[in-house]
Amino acid sequence: MTRISLLERLKEIQKMPRYQGRDITTISSVLSNQALAKHIEVCEQAAGLAPRPDKKAAA
């Protein structure tokens, strides 16, 4: 997954009620793509979402 795709996904998660009033995006500037993907996975799990499959893994 490209960095842009990961950041767009993170923005979607940021809009969820669980994260309103909290900033989960600023940390992305210092994370590698692999760490960013893990951060997104953890945020999705905390929000009660099933993590989306990585397009690379599905191919």
trRosetta pair geometry for C-beta under 8 A, 3 or more apart (Angstrom, degrees):
i j d omega theta_ij theta_ji phi_ij phi_ji
1 5 4.7 -118 -178 86 93 131
1 6 5.6 111 123 -57 117 88
1 33 7.7 177 80 -178 79 113
1 37 6.6 129 54 -99 125 117
1 54 5.4 -110 -28 -148 112 88
1 55 5.8 117 -82 25 81 97
1 56 6.5 -112 -30 -9 63 102
2 5 4.6 99 57 4 79 102
2 6 7.1 -142 97 -4 43 86
3 6 5.5 -54 -150 36 35 113
3 7 6.3 33 153 -18 68 106
3 33 5.5 -97 -84 -100 86 103
3 36 7.2 63 -134 63 77 161
4 7 5.8 -55 -146 38 31 109
4 8 6.3 33 154 -20 65 105
5 8 5.8 -54 -147 36 30 111
5 9 6.4 33 153 -20 63 107
5 55 7.8 -48 160 3 166 128
6 9 5.7 -57 -152 36 31 114
6 10 6.4 32 151 -21 65 105
6 28 7.8 168 122 -144 107 124
6 33 6.5 171 -9 -148 159 78
6 36 5.0 77 154 126 145 123
6 37 6.0 -85 -119 -77 128 69
6 40 6.2 -133 -160 -34 87 147
7 10 5.5 -50 -146 35 34 114
7 11 6.5 40 152 -22 64 101
7 25 7.7 73 -152 -148 80 103
7 28 6.2 115 -107 168 89 156
7 36 7.7 -32 -66 -180 67 142
8 11 5.6 -50 -152 31 33 114
8 12 6.8 38 149 -21 63 100
9 12 5.6 -50 -156 30 35 114
9 13 6.7 32 149 -16 65 104
9 40 5.6 39 112 -146 120 143
9 52 7.2 -126 -137 37 134 138
10 13 5.6 -53 -150 37 36 111
10 14 6.3 46 149 -29 66 102
10 24 6.8 -145 -172 111 99 100
10 25 5.6 129 137 -106 120 85
10 28 6.1 140 99 -73 175 143
10 36 7.4 -71 -54 -176 137 99
10 39 7.5 17 -107 106 122 108
10 40 5.5 -101 -80 -96 84 102
10 43 7.4 74 -131 54 77 158
11 14 5.4 -47 -148 27 34 119
11 15 7.1 37 153 -23 61 100
11 25 6.8 44 -85 -98 63 136
12 15 6.1 -57 -164 26 33 112
12 16 7.8 46 142 -36 60 93
13 16 5.7 -36 -167 1 46 118
13 19 6.4 65 141 6 75 154
13 24 6.8 -69 107 84 110 144
13 40 6.7 174 -10 -145 154 78
13 43 5.1 79 161 127 150 127
13 44 6.3 -92 -108 -75 131 70
13 47 6.4 -158 -154 -13 95 157
13 49 7.7 -117 -113 19 98 150
14 19 5.3 -109 -143 114 40 138
14 23 7.8 10 -136 -139 116 43
14 24 5.6 -159 -96 50 85 101
14 25 5.6 -12 -78 -42 142 113
15 19 7.6 31 33 71 15 109
15 20 7.7 26 -167 -76 31 85
16 19 5.4 66 65 23 84 98
16 20 7.5 -129 97 -32 39 81
16 47 5.1 36 118 -145 161 139
17 20 5.7 -34 -145 -2 38 117
18 46 6.7 164 157 124 149 91
18 47 4.6 -160 33 -113 150 83
18 48 7.7 159 -49 8 146 94
19 22 4.9 -99 -159 62 64 106
19 24 5.4 -54 -146 -8 135 126
19 43 7.2 21 -70 -163 137 113
19 47 7.1 -42 -24 -85 102 119
23 26 5.1 30 148 -6 123 110
24 27 7.2 -47 -175 24 45 111
24 39 7.6 164 175 163 98 110
24 43 5.6 97 -179 -112 152 141
25 28 5.5 -35 -172 3 56 121
26 29 6.6 -37 179 6 51 109
27 30 6.4 -71 -171 44 54 96
27 31 6.1 50 141 -30 83 116
27 39 6.7 -170 100 -138 125 155
28 31 5.5 -64 -139 33 38 114
28 36 5.5 62 -135 -121 85 113
28 39 7.2 -157 -87 80 76 155
31 35 4.0 -135 -165 96 98 113
31 36 4.4 135 111 -63 126 78
31 39 6.1 -51 -130 -15 170 140
32 35 4.7 90 49 12 78 102
32 36 6.8 -138 92 -8 38 88
33 36 5.5 -54 -143 37 30 114
33 37 6.4 35 155 -22 64 103
34 37 5.8 -51 -151 32 30 112
34 38 6.7 28 150 -16 62 105
35 38 5.6 -53 -151 37 36 113
35 39 6.3 42 149 -24 67 103
36 39 5.4 -49 -147 33 34 115
36 40 6.5 36 153 -19 64 103
37 40 5.8 -53 -151 35 31 112
37 41 6.4 36 149 -22 63 105
37 54 7.1 19 -152 -93 134 123
38 41 5.4 -51 -148 34 34 116
38 42 6.4 33 154 -18 66 104
39 42 5.9 -55 -149 37 29 109
39 43 6.3 28 153 -17 64 109
40 43 5.7 -57 -146 39 31 111
40 44 6.2 33 155 -21 66 106
40 51 7.8 108 120 -135 86 99
41 44 5.8 -55 -148 35 28 111
41 45 6.5 26 154 -17 63 106
41 51 4.9 12 -133 -114 80 138
42 45 5.8 -54 -149 36 31 111
42 46 6.3 30 153 -18 65 107
43 46 5.7 -55 -146 38 31 111
43 47 6.3 24 156 -14 65 110
44 47 5.8 -63 -146 42 29 106
44 49 4.2 -81 -170 74 85 111
44 50 7.4 -31 154 98 119 15
44 51 4.9 122 90 -92 146 67
44 52 7.4 -140 -119 -2 162 75
45 48 7.7 48 179 -69 31 19
45 49 7.2 -90 -70 60 25 66
45 51 6.7 -18 -55 -50 84 99
53 57 5.7 -122 -179 77 94 116
53 58 5.1 93 129 -57 129 110
54 57 4.3 82 67 5 96 107
54 58 6.9 -174 87 -9 50 85
55 58 5.6 -58 -147 38 35 111
55 59 6.4 38 155 -27 67 105
56 59 5.9 -56 -150 28 31 111
